[in-house]
Amino acid sequence: MIVLSAKERRQRAARAPTLAPKTLARLAKQHPQARCELDHRSPFELIVSVVLSAQTTDVAVNKATPKLFARFPDARALAAADQAEVESYVSTLGFFRSKAKAIVGLARALCEKHSGEVPRSMEALLALPGVGRKTANVVLGVLWNNPEGVVVDTHVMRVAQRLGWTRNVDAERIERDLCAILPRKTWAHASHVLIFHGRRCCAARKPACDACSVSDVCPAAFAAEKVGRKPARSRP
């Protein structure tokens, strides 16, 4: 294992923002399949899946949605649904009752305000029930490659902190930091690359620095486990 001095880590951290576009390109080569891992066949299916993915895994969502979308294939069908029936299709997901309420409300808003179609602007998306900035940017990026920022989830947050791209812990501030150092044309793909890297290499526990394509420039290399992780909850 390589042991870096404190001085070298500081030097890497100082260079990290300038090197960010090249570092991202190297990570993209390591993860050529990086993409949104939520299964969808339409804008409607994508936005519902993203809402359902809050505080759960894409794998869990992908297991629940085939039957959900077979029963409610579009916004009009879901808008007319009884919430209790919708709950039965998403009961394997955390907070399933609130999520069922959210996607029914979302579908009704799509029908009432957008003729059942998913809008293409951040402003219109944010006005929909259950849709925050993260969800809106996923939709804008995946569907039209036109996000207004970099999607920041727990993986992006952790990897960005370890790479020295941000010192912030708040998602909105991290997003601003990433947008400042990454070219706008890369914003949509950047989040997928960082998420893939976080899931497959730079895990919260036991990050695989030996397998990382950018460990030579990462300030946290070979000592990353303590960086970018939420503090342990204190037990009473």
Beta strands, then each sheet from edge to edge (+ up, - down):
end
